[in-house]
Amino acid sequence: MHFGARYERRYRIEPTADKFTVFGPHDEDVAVHPTREEAEQEIERCLQEDARSEMAKILVDTAIKSYMDMFRVNRETAREEISHAAQVID
């Protein structure tokens, strides 16, 4: 999975002395690497993690909506039940 230039909007690399610092979408320091190539690989890892996180949010939202429809409960109740169920599953 290659994310290409997308990272330019969310992540950036800045040279600092003899290292390269990766900054995240909220200007937080993500990591410091000795080469630009390693910094770019860090961004690829971050983007993959972001994509997985977004997909997880979509899946959880779908589960909550389905639970609400199935049992005719409000969102908070559905979220609590699903959260509880997720904690007991290995």
PDB file of N, CA, C and O in Angstrom, chain B, residues numbered from 101:
ATOM      1  N   MET B 101       0.848  -1.176   0.000  1.00  0.00           N
ATOM      2  CA  MET B 101       0.000   0.000   0.000  1.00  0.00           C
ATOM      3  C   MET B 101       0.892   1.237   0.000  1.00  0.00           C
ATOM      4  O   MET B 101       1.669   1.431   0.935  1.00  0.00           O
ATOM      5  N   HIS B 102       0.799   2.060  -1.010  1.00  0.00           N
ATOM      6  CA  HIS B 102       1.646   3.240  -1.107  1.00  0.00           C
ATOM      7  C   HIS B 102       0.768   4.489  -1.049  1.00  0.00           C
ATOM      8  O   HIS B 102      -0.250   4.581  -1.736  1.00  0.00           O
ATOM      9  N   PHE B 103       1.176   5.439  -0.224  1.00  0.00           N
ATOM     10  CA  PHE B 103       0.346   6.620  -0.009  1.00  0.00           C
ATOM     11  C   PHE B 103       0.869   7.855  -0.732  1.00  0.00           C
ATOM     12  O   PHE B 103       0.190   8.882  -0.767  1.00  0.00           O
ATOM     13  N   GLY B 104       2.053   7.772  -1.302  1.00  0.00           N
ATOM     14  CA  GLY B 104       2.582   8.835  -2.130  1.00  0.00           C
ATOM     15  C   GLY B 104       2.604  10.198  -1.481  1.00  0.00           C
ATOM     16  O   GLY B 104       2.973  10.341  -0.315  1.00  0.00           O
ATOM     17  N   ALA B 105       2.205  11.205  -2.249  1.00  0.00           N
ATOM     18  CA  ALA B 105       2.301  12.597  -1.813  1.00  0.00           C
ATOM     19  C   ALA B 105       1.277  12.984  -0.758  1.00  0.00           C
ATOM     20  O   ALA B 105       1.316  14.097  -0.234  1.00  0.00           O
ATOM     21  N   ARG B 106       0.361  12.075  -0.441  1.00  0.00           N
ATOM     22  CA  ARG B 106      -0.655  12.404   0.572  1.00  0.00           C
ATOM     23  C   ARG B 106      -0.031  12.896   1.870  1.00  0.00           C
ATOM     24  O   ARG B 106      -0.595  13.761   2.540  1.00  0.00           O
ATOM     25  N   TYR B 107       1.121  12.355   2.226  1.00  0.00           N
ATOM     26  CA  TYR B 107       1.709  12.706   3.515  1.00  0.00           C
ATOM     27  C   TYR B 107       2.074  14.175   3.614  1.00  0.00           C
ATOM     28  O   TYR B 107       2.193  14.714   4.714  1.00  0.00           O
ATOM     29  N   GLU B 108       2.250  14.823   2.480  1.00  0.00           N
ATOM     30  CA  GLU B 108       2.636  16.230   2.507  1.00  0.00           C
ATOM     31  C   GLU B 108       1.608  17.095   3.227  1.00  0.00           C
ATOM     32  O   GLU B 108       1.959  18.128   3.797  1.00  0.00           O
ATOM     33  N   ARG B 109       0.363  16.689   3.207  1.00  0.00           N
ATOM     34  CA  ARG B 109      -0.690  17.454   3.875  1.00  0.00           C
ATOM     35  C   ARG B 109      -0.746  17.158   5.362  1.00  0.00           C
ATOM     36  O   ARG B 109      -1.202  17.991   6.145  1.00  0.00           O
ATOM     37  N   ARG B 110      -0.281  15.969   5.762  1.00  0.00           N
ATOM     38  CA  ARG B 110      -0.462  15.554   7.141  1.00  0.00           C
ATOM     39  C   ARG B 110       0.849  15.408   7.894  1.00  0.00           C
ATOM     40  O   ARG B 110       0.928  15.743   9.076  1.00  0.00           O
ATOM     41  N   TYR B 111       1.859  14.918   7.230  1.00  0.00           N
ATOM     42  CA  TYR B 111       3.150  14.691   7.859  1.00  0.00           C
ATOM     43  C   TYR B 111       4.200  15.465   7.083  1.00  0.00           C
ATOM     44  O   TYR B 111       4.057  15.706   5.884  1.00  0.00           O
ATOM     45  N   ARG B 112       5.244  15.847   7.779  1.00  0.00           N
ATOM     46  CA  ARG B 112       6.335  16.532   7.082  1.00  0.00           C
ATOM     47  C   ARG B 112       7.661  16.124   7.700  1.00  0.00           C
ATOM     48  O   ARG B 112       7.727  15.686   8.849  1.00  0.00           O
ATOM     49  N   ILE B 113       8.702  16.278   6.916  1.00  0.00           N
ATOM     50  CA  ILE B 113      10.055  15.968   7.359  1.00  0.00           C
ATOM     51  C   ILE B 113      10.835  17.272   7.374  1.00  0.00           C
ATOM     52  O   ILE B 113      10.813  18.036   6.409  1.00  0.00           O
ATOM     53  N   GLU B 114      11.522  17.512   8.476  1.00  0.00           N
ATOM     54  CA  GLU B 114      12.387  18.680   8.566  1.00  0.00           C
ATOM     55  C   GLU B 114      13.783  18.233   8.975  1.00  0.00           C
ATOM     56  O   GLU B 114      13.945  17.501   9.951  1.00  0.00           O
ATOM     57  N   PRO B 115      14.797  18.679   8.223  1.00  0.00           N
ATOM     58  CA  PRO B 115      16.168  18.347   8.629  1.00  0.00           C
ATOM     59  C   PRO B 115      16.528  19.121   9.899  1.00  0.00           C
ATOM     60  O   PRO B 115      16.261  20.319  10.003  1.00  0.00           O
ATOM     61  N   THR B 116      17.131  18.431  10.852  1.00  0.00           N
ATOM     62  CA  THR B 116      17.582  19.070  12.088  1.00  0.00           C
ATOM     63  C   THR B 116      19.001  18.584  12.338  1.00  0.00           C
ATOM     64  O   THR B 116      19.216  17.427  12.697  1.00  0.00           O
ATOM     65  N   ALA B 117      19.971  19.478  12.144  1.00  0.00           N
ATOM     66  CA  ALA B 117      21.389  19.143  12.259  1.00  0.00           C
ATOM     67  C   ALA B 117      21.696  17.997  11.279  1.00  0.00           C
ATOM     68  O   ALA B 117      21.576  18.172  10.067  1.00  0.00           O
ATOM     69  N   ASP B 118      22.088  16.839  11.797  1.00  0.00           N
ATOM     70  CA  ASP B 118      22.421  15.707  10.927  1.00  0.00           C
ATOM     71  C   ASP B 118      21.331  14.643  10.937  1.00  0.00           C
ATOM     72  O   ASP B 118      21.572  13.494  10.565  1.00  0.00           O
ATOM     73  N   LYS B 119      20.126  15.029  11.366  1.00  0.00           N
ATOM     74  CA  LYS B 119      19.017  14.081  11.442  1.00  0.00           C
ATOM     75  C   LYS B 119      17.790  14.656  10.746  1.00  0.00           C
ATOM     76  O   LYS B 119      17.771  15.814  10.328  1.00  0.00           O
ATOM     77  N   PHE B 120      16.765  13.813  10.633  1.00  0.00           N
ATOM     78  CA  PHE B 120      15.517  14.221   9.987  1.00  0.00           C
ATOM     79  C   PHE B 120      14.372  13.958  10.952  1.00  0.00           C
ATOM     80  O   PHE B 120      14.165  12.829  11.398  1.00  0.00           O
ATOM     81  N   THR B 121      13.632  15.015  11.269  1.00  0.00           N
ATOM     82  CA  THR B 121      12.519  14.904  12.203  1.00  0.00           C
ATOM     83  C   THR B 121      11.214  14.817  11.436  1.00  0.00           C
ATOM     84  O   THR B 121      10.951  15.607  10.529  1.00  0.00           O
ATOM     85  N   VAL B 122      10.401  13.839  11.817  1.00  0.00           N
ATOM     86  CA  VAL B 122       9.068  13.682  11.230  1.00  0.00           C
ATOM     87  C   VAL B 122       8.072  14.346  12.170  1.00  0.00           C
ATOM     88  O   VAL B 122       8.039  14.057  13.366  1.00  0.00           O
ATOM     89  N   PHE B 123       7.269  15.234  11.616  1.00  0.00           N
ATOM     90  CA  PHE B 123       6.212  15.900  12.375  1.00  0.00           C
ATOM     91  C   PHE B 123       4.857  15.393  11.892  1.00  0.00           C
ATOM     92  O   PHE B 123       4.650  15.177  10.698  1.00  0.00           O
ATOM     93  N   GLY B 124       3.951  15.210  12.826  1.00  0.00           N
ATOM     94  CA  GLY B 124       2.631  14.692  12.513  1.00  0.00           C
ATOM     95  C   GLY B 124       1.654  15.782  12.128  1.00  0.00           C
ATOM     96  O   GLY B 124       2.017  16.955  12.038  1.00  0.00           O
ATOM     97  N   PRO B 125       0.403  15.385  11.899  1.00  0.00           N
ATOM     98  CA  PRO B 125      -0.617  16.309  11.411  1.00  0.00           C
ATOM     99  C   PRO B 125      -0.942  17.449  12.366  1.00  0.00           C
ATOM    100  O   PRO B 125      -1.511  18.460  11.955  1.00  0.00           O
ATOM    101  N   HIS B 126      -0.585  17.294  13.635  1.00  0.00           N
ATOM    102  CA  HIS B 126      -0.843  18.360  14.619  1.00  0.00           C
ATOM    103  C   HIS B 126       0.455  18.993  15.082  1.00  0.00           C
ATOM    104  O   HIS B 126       0.545  19.520  16.191  1.00  0.00           O
ATOM    105  N   ASP B 127       1.468  18.936  14.212  1.00  0.00           N
ATOM    106  CA  ASP B 127       2.802  19.482  14.463  1.00  0.00           C
ATOM    107  C   ASP B 127       3.523  18.836  15.642  1.00  0.00           C
ATOM    108  O   ASP B 127       4.430  19.431  16.224  1.00  0.00           O
ATOM    109  N   GLU B 128       3.112  17.606  15.994  1.00  0.00           N
ATOM    110  CA  GLU B 128       3.806  16.890  17.060  1.00  0.00           C
ATOM    111  C   GLU B 128       5.012  16.150  16.481  1.00  0.00           C
ATOM    112  O   GLU B 128       4.983  15.690  15.340  1.00  0.00           O
ATOM    113  N   ASP B 129       6.075  16.042  17.288  1.00  0.00           N
ATOM    114  CA  ASP B 129       7.235  15.248  16.884  1.00  0.00           C
ATOM    115  C   ASP B 129       6.822  13.782  16.877  1.00  0.00           C
ATOM    116  O   ASP B 129       6.329  13.269  17.882  1.00  0.00           O
ATOM    117  N   VAL B 130       7.019  13.111  15.756  1.00  0.00           N
ATOM    118  CA  VAL B 130       6.682  11.694  15.654  1.00  0.00           C
ATOM    119  C   VAL B 130       7.930  10.851  15.875  1.00  0.00           C
ATOM    120  O   VAL B 130       7.914   9.886  16.639  1.00  0.00           O
ATOM    121  N   ALA B 131       9.018  11.226  15.193  1.00  0.00           N
ATOM    122  CA  ALA B 131      10.253  10.456  15.303  1.00  0.00           C
ATOM    123  C   ALA B 131      11.408  11.255  14.707  1.00  0.00           C
ATOM    124  O   ALA B 131      11.212  12.193  13.934  1.00  0.00           O
ATOM    125  N   VAL B 132      12.608  10.853  15.089  1.00  0.00           N
ATOM    126  CA  VAL B 132      13.821  11.432  14.526  1.00  0.00           C
ATOM    127  C   VAL B 132      14.628  10.281  13.930  1.00  0.00           C
ATOM    128  O   VAL B 132      14.832   9.250  14.572  1.00  0.00           O
ATOM    129  N   HIS B 133      15.087  10.475  12.684  1.00  0.00           N
ATOM    130  CA  HIS B 133      15.831   9.424  11.981  1.00  0.00           C
ATOM    131  C   HIS B 133      17.124   9.993  11.417  1.00  0.00           C
ATOM    132  O   HIS B 133      17.214  11.189  11.137  1.00  0.00           O
ATOM    133  N   PRO B 134      18.130   9.129  11.251  1.00  0.00           N
ATOM    134  CA  PRO B 134      19.415   9.594  10.722  1.00  0.00           C
ATOM    135  C   PRO B 134      19.404   9.877   9.219  1.00  0.00           C
ATOM    136  O   PRO B 134      20.271  10.600   8.728  1.00  0.00           O
ATOM    137  N   THR B 135      18.441   9.321   8.479  1.00  0.00           N
ATOM    138  CA  THR B 135      18.380   9.548   7.031  1.00  0.00           C
ATOM    139  C   THR B 135      16.972   9.955   6.610  1.00  0.00           C
ATOM    140  O   THR B 135      15.984   9.653   7.279  1.00  0.00           O
ATOM    141  N   ARG B 136      16.920  10.645   5.488  1.00  0.00           N
ATOM    142  CA  ARG B 136      15.620  11.035   4.926  1.00  0.00           C
ATOM    143  C   ARG B 136      14.829   9.793   4.545  1.00  0.00           C
ATOM    144  O   ARG B 136      13.615   9.747   4.745  1.00  0.00           O
ATOM    145  N   GLU B 137      15.498   8.790   4.002  1.00  0.00           N
ATOM    146  CA  GLU B 137      14.815   7.566   3.601  1.00  0.00           C
ATOM    147  C   GLU B 137      14.109   6.921   4.796  1.00  0.00           C
ATOM    148  O   GLU B 137      12.963   6.490   4.669  1.00  0.00           O
ATOM    149  N   GLU B 138      14.762   6.848   5.936  1.00  0.00           N
ATOM    150  CA  GLU B 138      14.135   6.284   7.126  1.00  0.00           C
ATOM    151  C   GLU B 138      12.966   7.140   7.596  1.00  0.00           C
ATOM    152  O   GLU B 138      11.954   6.619   8.064  1.00  0.00           O
ATOM    153  N   ALA B 139      13.111   8.459   7.469  1.00  0.00           N
ATOM    154  CA  ALA B 139      12.017   9.361   7.849  1.00  0.00           C
ATOM    155  C   ALA B 139      10.808   9.142   6.930  1.00  0.00           C
ATOM    156  O   ALA B 139       9.666   9.147   7.390  1.00  0.00           O
ATOM    157  N   GLU B 140      11.063   8.952   5.643  1.00  0.00           N
ATOM    158  CA  GLU B 140       9.974   8.682   4.710  1.00  0.00           C
ATOM    159  C   GLU B 140       9.306   7.346   5.018  1.00  0.00           C
ATOM    160  O   GLU B 140       8.087   7.221   4.901  1.00  0.00           O
ATOM    161  N   GLN B 141      10.094   6.348   5.409  1.00  0.00           N
ATOM    162  CA  GLN B 141       9.523   5.059   5.802  1.00  0.00           C
ATOM    163  C   GLN B 141       8.658   5.212   7.054  1.00  0.00           C
ATOM    164  O   GLN B 141       7.627   4.552   7.184  1.00  0.00           O
ATOM    165  N   GLU B 142       9.075   6.072   7.960  1.00  0.00           N
ATOM    166  CA  GLU B 142       8.282   6.349   9.169  1.00  0.00           C
ATOM    167  C   GLU B 142       6.927   6.930   8.786  1.00  0.00           C
ATOM    168  O   GLU B 142       5.900   6.551   9.348  1.00  0.00           O
ATOM    169  N   ILE B 143       6.932   7.849   7.830  1.00  0.00           N
ATOM    170  CA  ILE B 143       5.684   8.443   7.372  1.00  0.00           C
ATOM    171  C   ILE B 143       4.786   7.381   6.744  1.00  0.00           C
ATOM    172  O   ILE B 143       3.579   7.376   6.985  1.00  0.00           O
ATOM    173  N   GLU B 144       5.350   6.493   5.950  1.00  0.00           N
ATOM    174  CA  GLU B 144       4.561   5.404   5.358  1.00  0.00           C
ATOM    175  C   GLU B 144       3.927   4.557   6.463  1.00  0.00           C
ATOM    176  O   GLU B 144       2.753   4.199   6.375  1.00  0.00           O
ATOM    177  N   ARG B 145       4.707   4.236   7.507  1.00  0.00           N
ATOM    178  CA  ARG B 145       4.153   3.457   8.628  1.00  0.00           C
ATOM    179  C   ARG B 145       3.022   4.219   9.309  1.00  0.00           C
ATOM    180  O   ARG B 145       1.986   3.640   9.636  1.00  0.00           O
ATOM    181  N   CYS B 146       3.220   5.510   9.521  1.00  0.00           N
ATOM    182  CA  CYS B 146       2.190   6.330  10.169  1.00  0.00           C
ATOM    183  C   CYS B 146       0.918   6.384   9.335  1.00  0.00           C
ATOM    184  O   CYS B 146      -0.186   6.283   9.869  1.00  0.00           O
ATOM    185  N   LEU B 147       1.074   6.542   8.026  1.00  0.00           N
ATOM    186  CA  LEU B 147      -0.095   6.599   7.142  1.00  0.00           C
ATOM    187  C   LEU B 147      -0.844   5.278   7.132  1.00  0.00           C
ATOM    188  O   LEU B 147      -2.074   5.261   7.104  1.00  0.00           O
ATOM    189  N   GLN B 148      -0.113   4.170   7.155  1.00  0.00           N
ATOM    190  CA  GLN B 148      -0.772   2.865   7.212  1.00  0.00           C
ATOM    191  C   GLN B 148      -1.525   2.714   8.532  1.00  0.00           C
ATOM    192  O   GLN B 148      -2.647   2.209   8.557  1.00  0.00           O
ATOM    193  N   GLU B 149      -0.904   3.153   9.631  1.00  0.00           N
ATOM    194  CA  GLU B 149      -1.568   3.092  10.931  1.00  0.00           C
ATOM    195  C   GLU B 149      -2.809   3.983  10.948  1.00  0.00           C
ATOM    196  O   GLU B 149      -3.845   3.596  11.488  1.00  0.00           O
ATOM    197  N   ASP B 150      -2.705   5.179  10.356  1.00  0.00           N
ATOM    198  CA  ASP B 150      -3.862   6.082  10.265  1.00  0.00           C
ATOM    199  C   ASP B 150      -4.993   5.443   9.481  1.00  0.00           C
ATOM    200  O   ASP B 150      -6.159   5.549   9.863  1.00  0.00           O
ATOM    201  N   ALA B 151      -4.647   4.772   8.369  1.00  0.00           N
ATOM    202  CA  ALA B 151      -5.672   4.125   7.537  1.00  0.00           C
ATOM    203  C   ALA B 151      -6.352   2.993   8.308  1.00  0.00           C
ATOM    204  O   ALA B 151      -7.570   2.832   8.237  1.00  0.00           O
ATOM    205  N   ARG B 152      -5.560   2.211   9.044  1.00  0.00           N
ATOM    206  CA  ARG B 152      -6.148   1.130   9.845  1.00  0.00           C
ATOM    207  C   ARG B 152      -7.061   1.698  10.921  1.00  0.00           C
ATOM    208  O   ARG B 152      -8.135   1.156  11.181  1.00  0.00           O
ATOM    209  N   SER B 153      -6.639   2.774  11.537  1.00  0.00           N
ATOM    210  CA  SER B 153      -7.440   3.402  12.582  1.00  0.00           C
ATOM    211  C   SER B 153      -8.760   3.928  12.019  1.00  0.00           C
ATOM    212  O   SER B 153      -9.814   3.754  12.630  1.00  0.00           O
ATOM    213  N   GLU B 154      -8.698   4.565  10.863  1.00  0.00           N
ATOM    214  CA  GLU B 154      -9.920   5.072  10.225  1.00  0.00           C
ATOM    215  C   GLU B 154     -10.871   3.929   9.882  1.00  0.00           C
ATOM    216  O   GLU B 154     -12.081   4.046  10.079  1.00  0.00           O
ATOM    217  N   MET B 155     -10.327   2.826   9.369  1.00  0.00           N
ATOM    218  CA  MET B 155     -11.172   1.677   9.036  1.00  0.00           C
ATOM    219  C   MET B 155     -11.798   1.107  10.297  1.00  0.00           C
ATOM    220  O   MET B 155     -12.971   0.733  10.286  1.00  0.00           O
ATOM    221  N   ALA B 156     -11.042   1.034  11.378  1.00  0.00           N
ATOM    222  CA  ALA B 156     -11.594   0.525  12.640  1.00  0.00           C
ATOM    223  C   ALA B 156     -12.746   1.405  13.108  1.00  0.00           C
ATOM    224  O   ALA B 156     -13.759   0.895  13.589  1.00  0.00           O
ATOM    225  N   LYS B 157     -12.602   2.725  12.973  1.00  0.00           N
ATOM    226  CA  LYS B 157     -13.679   3.638  13.371  1.00  0.00           C
ATOM    227  C   LYS B 157     -14.938   3.398  12.541  1.00  0.00           C
ATOM    228  O   LYS B 157     -16.051   3.414  13.066  1.00  0.00           O
ATOM    229  N   ILE B 158     -14.749   3.176  11.241  1.00  0.00           N
ATOM    230  CA  ILE B 158     -15.890   2.907  10.359  1.00  0.00           C
ATOM    231  C   ILE B 158     -16.570   1.604  10.755  1.00  0.00           C
ATOM    232  O   ILE B 158     -17.798   1.532  10.811  1.00  0.00           O
ATOM    233  N   LEU B 159     -15.772   0.573  11.030  1.00  0.00           N
ATOM    234  CA  LEU B 159     -16.336  -0.717  11.423  1.00  0.00           C
ATOM    235  C   LEU B 159     -17.093  -0.625  12.741  1.00  0.00           C
ATOM    236  O   LEU B 159     -18.173  -1.198  12.881  1.00  0.00           O
ATOM    237  N   VAL B 160     -16.526   0.099  13.712  1.00  0.00           N
ATOM    238  CA  VAL B 160     -17.196   0.249  15.007  1.00  0.00           C
ATOM    239  C   VAL B 160     -18.492   1.043  14.840  1.00  0.00           C
ATOM    240  O   VAL B 160     -19.518   0.690  15.421  1.00  0.00           O
ATOM    241  N   ASP B 161     -18.447   2.104  14.053  1.00  0.00           N
ATOM    242  CA  ASP B 161     -19.654   2.900  13.823  1.00  0.00           C
ATOM    243  C   ASP B 161     -20.744   2.055  13.168  1.00  0.00           C
ATOM    244  O   ASP B 161     -21.917   2.164  13.527  1.00  0.00           O
ATOM    245  N   THR B 162     -20.360   1.215  12.210  1.00  0.00           N
ATOM    246  CA  THR B 162     -21.317   0.328  11.554  1.00  0.00           C
ATOM    247  C   THR B 162     -21.908  -0.662  12.551  1.00  0.00           C
ATOM    248  O   THR B 162     -23.111  -0.922  12.536  1.00  0.00           O
ATOM    249  N   ALA B 163     -21.064  -1.210  13.415  1.00  0.00           N
ATOM    250  CA  ALA B 163     -21.543  -2.149  14.433  1.00  0.00           C
ATOM    251  C   ALA B 163     -22.511  -1.466  15.386  1.00  0.00           C
ATOM    252  O   ALA B 163     -23.541  -2.038  15.744  1.00  0.00           O
ATOM    253  N   ILE B 164     -22.188  -0.248  15.798  1.00  0.00           N
ATOM    254  CA  ILE B 164     -23.071   0.488  16.708  1.00  0.00           C
ATOM    255  C   ILE B 164     -24.423   0.744  16.054  1.00  0.00           C
ATOM    256  O   ILE B 164     -25.466   0.522  16.670  1.00  0.00           O
ATOM    257  N   LYS B 165     -24.407   1.207  14.821  1.00  0.00           N
ATOM    258  CA  LYS B 165     -25.674   1.479  14.120  1.00  0.00           C
ATOM    259  C   LYS B 165     -26.492   0.208  13.946  1.00  0.00           C
ATOM    260  O   LYS B 165     -27.714   0.222  14.102  1.00  0.00           O
ATOM    261  N   SER B 166     -25.815  -0.889  13.623  1.00  0.00           N
ATOM    262  CA  SER B 166     -26.525  -2.161  13.466  1.00  0.00           C
ATOM    263  C   SER B 166     -27.139  -2.604  14.785  1.00  0.00           C
ATOM    264  O   SER B 166     -28.281  -3.062  14.816  1.00  0.00           O
ATOM    265  N   TYR B 167     -26.398  -2.473  15.860  1.00  0.00           N
ATOM    266  CA  TYR B 167     -26.887  -2.848  17.194  1.00  0.00           C
ATOM    267  C   TYR B 167     -28.095  -1.994  17.570  1.00  0.00           C
ATOM    268  O   TYR B 167     -29.081  -2.499  18.108  1.00  0.00           O
ATOM    269  N   MET B 168     -28.006  -0.684  17.278  1.00  0.00           N
ATOM    270  CA  MET B 168     -29.129   0.221  17.571  1.00  0.00           C
ATOM    271  C   MET B 168     -30.385  -0.229  16.834  1.00  0.00           C
ATOM    272  O   MET B 168     -31.466  -0.276  17.420  1.00  0.00           O
ATOM    273  N   ASP B 169     -30.246  -0.558  15.552  1.00  0.00           N
ATOM    274  CA  ASP B 169     -31.387  -0.998  14.748  1.00  0.00           C
ATOM    275  C   ASP B 169     -31.937  -2.334  15.241  1.00  0.00           C
ATOM    276  O   ASP B 169     -33.149  -2.523  15.335  1.00  0.00           O
ATOM    277  N   MET B 170     -31.039  -3.244  15.552  1.00  0.00           N
ATOM    278  CA  MET B 170     -31.435  -4.594  15.934  1.00  0.00           C
ATOM    279  C   MET B 170     -32.175  -4.622  17.268  1.00  0.00           C
ATOM    280  O   MET B 170     -33.164  -5.337  17.423  1.00  0.00           O
ATOM    281  N   PHE B 171     -31.681  -3.829  18.241  1.00  0.00           N
ATOM    282  CA  PHE B 171     -32.246  -3.888  19.588  1.00  0.00           C
ATOM    283  C   PHE B 171     -33.019  -2.633  19.986  1.00  0.00           C
ATOM    284  O   PHE B 171     -33.478  -2.509  21.121  1.00  0.00           O
ATOM    285  N   ARG B 172     -33.154  -1.716  19.048  1.00  0.00           N
ATOM    286  CA  ARG B 172     -33.900  -0.477  19.270  1.00  0.00           C
ATOM    287  C   ARG B 172     -33.442   0.244  20.545  1.00  0.00           C
ATOM    288  O   ARG B 172     -34.240   0.558  21.428  1.00  0.00           O
ATOM    289  N   VAL B 173     -32.136   0.493  20.606  1.00  0.00           N
ATOM    290  CA  VAL B 173     -31.545   1.215  21.733  1.00  0.00           C
ATOM    291  C   VAL B 173     -30.844   2.455  21.200  1.00  0.00           C
ATOM    292  O   VAL B 173     -30.625   2.594  19.997  1.00  0.00           O
ATOM    293  N   ASN B 174     -30.494   3.355  22.118  1.00  0.00           N
ATOM    294  CA  ASN B 174     -29.806   4.568  21.698  1.00  0.00           C
ATOM    295  C   ASN B 174     -28.314   4.290  21.454  1.00  0.00           C
ATOM    296  O   ASN B 174     -27.804   3.221  21.787  1.00  0.00           O
ATOM    297  N   ARG B 175     -27.648   5.260  20.880  1.00  0.00           N
ATOM    298  CA  ARG B 175     -26.240   5.100  20.496  1.00  0.00           C
ATOM    299  C   ARG B 175     -25.356   4.798  21.700  1.00  0.00           C
ATOM    300  O   ARG B 175     -24.491   3.925  21.628  1.00  0.00           O
ATOM    301  N   GLU B 176     -25.560   5.499  22.784  1.00  0.00           N
ATOM    302  CA  GLU B 176     -24.724   5.305  23.972  1.00  0.00           C
ATOM    303  C   GLU B 176     -24.843   3.877  24.511  1.00  0.00           C
ATOM    304  O   GLU B 176     -23.838   3.256  24.857  1.00  0.00           O
ATOM    305  N   THR B 177     -26.061   3.364  24.581  1.00  0.00           N
ATOM    306  CA  THR B 177     -26.271   1.991  25.049  1.00  0.00           C
ATOM    307  C   THR B 177     -25.582   0.997  24.116  1.00  0.00           C
ATOM    308  O   THR B 177     -24.906   0.072  24.566  1.00  0.00           O
ATOM    309  N   ALA B 178     -25.759   1.197  22.829  1.00  0.00           N
ATOM    310  CA  ALA B 178     -25.127   0.302  21.856  1.00  0.00           C
ATOM    311  C   ALA B 178     -23.606   0.359  21.975  1.00  0.00           C
ATOM    312  O   ALA B 178     -22.941  -0.676  21.942  1.00  0.00           O
ATOM    313  N   ARG B 179     -23.059   1.557  22.112  1.00  0.00           N
ATOM    314  CA  ARG B 179     -21.606   1.711  22.247  1.00  0.00           C
ATOM    315  C   ARG B 179     -21.094   1.009  23.497  1.00  0.00           C
ATOM    316  O   ARG B 179     -20.074   0.322  23.450  1.00  0.00           O
ATOM    317  N   GLU B 180     -21.796   1.177  24.612  1.00  0.00           N
ATOM    318  CA  GLU B 180     -21.389   0.541  25.860  1.00  0.00           C
ATOM    319  C   GLU B 180     -21.425  -0.978  25.758  1.00  0.00           C
ATOM    320  O   GLU B 180     -20.506  -1.657  26.216  1.00  0.00           O
ATOM    321  N   GLU B 181     -22.490  -1.514  25.157  1.00  0.00           N
ATOM    322  CA  GLU B 181     -22.615  -2.967  25.020  1.00  0.00           C
ATOM    323  C   GLU B 181     -21.519  -3.539  24.125  1.00  0.00           C
ATOM    324  O   GLU B 181     -20.923  -4.569  24.439  1.00  0.00           O
ATOM    325  N   ILE B 182     -21.263  -2.864  23.015  1.00  0.00           N
ATOM    326  CA  ILE B 182     -20.226  -3.332  22.097  1.00  0.00           C
ATOM    327  C   ILE B 182     -18.854  -3.198  22.746  1.00  0.00           C
ATOM    328  O   ILE B 182     -18.013  -4.086  22.601  1.00  0.00           O
ATOM    329  N   SER B 183     -18.619  -2.113  23.451  1.00  0.00           N
ATOM    330  CA  SER B 183     -17.348  -1.932  24.150  1.00  0.00           C
ATOM    331  C   SER B 183     -17.121  -3.030  25.183  1.00  0.00           C
ATOM    332  O   SER B 183     -16.026  -3.582  25.298  1.00  0.00           O
ATOM    333  N   HIS B 184     -18.169  -3.332  25.926  1.00  0.00           N
ATOM    334  CA  HIS B 184     -18.068  -4.395  26.931  1.00  0.00           C
ATOM    335  C   HIS B 184     -17.782  -5.740  26.266  1.00  0.00           C
ATOM    336  O   HIS B 184     -16.935  -6.502  26.731  1.00  0.00           O
ATOM    337  N   ALA B 185     -18.484  -6.021  25.191  1.00  0.00           N
ATOM    338  CA  ALA B 185     -18.285  -7.283  24.481  1.00  0.00           C
ATOM    339  C   ALA B 185     -16.856  -7.374  23.921  1.00  0.00           C
ATOM    340  O   ALA B 185     -16.253  -8.447  23.930  1.00  0.00           O
ATOM    341  N   ALA B 186     -16.327  -6.270  23.444  1.00  0.00           N
ATOM    342  CA  ALA B 186     -14.972  -6.269  22.889  1.00  0.00           C
ATOM    343  C   ALA B 186     -13.927  -6.539  23.961  1.00  0.00           C
ATOM    344  O   ALA B 186     -12.870  -7.097  23.662  1.00  0.00           O
ATOM    345  N   GLN B 187     -14.199  -6.157  25.197  1.00  0.00           N
ATOM    346  CA  GLN B 187     -13.241  -6.373  26.285  1.00  0.00           C
ATOM    347  C   GLN B 187     -13.174  -7.825  26.709  1.00  0.00           C
ATOM    348  O   GLN B 187     -12.135  -8.273  27.194  1.00  0.00           O
ATOM    349  N   VAL B 188     -14.254  -8.574  26.539  1.00  0.00           N
ATOM    350  CA  VAL B 188     -14.267  -9.970  27.000  1.00  0.00           C
ATOM    351  C   VAL B 188     -13.861 -10.958  25.902  1.00  0.00           C
ATOM    352  O   VAL B 188     -13.681 -12.146  26.172  1.00  0.00           O
ATOM    353  N   ILE B 189     -13.718 -10.478  24.684  1.00  0.00           N
ATOM    354  CA  ILE B 189     -13.299 -11.351  23.584  1.00  0.00           C
ATOM    355  C   ILE B 189     -11.782 -11.307  23.490  1.00  0.00           C
ATOM    356  O   ILE B 189     -11.177 -10.235  23.510  1.00  0.00           O
ATOM    357  N   ASP B 190     -11.176 -12.484  23.387  1.00  0.00           N
ATOM    358  CA  ASP B 190      -9.706 -12.548  23.246  1.00  0.00           C
ATOM    359  C   ASP B 190      -9.316 -12.364  21.822  1.00  0.00           C
ATOM    360  O   ASP B 190      -8.128 -12.385  21.500  1.00  0.00           O
TER     361      ASP B 190
END
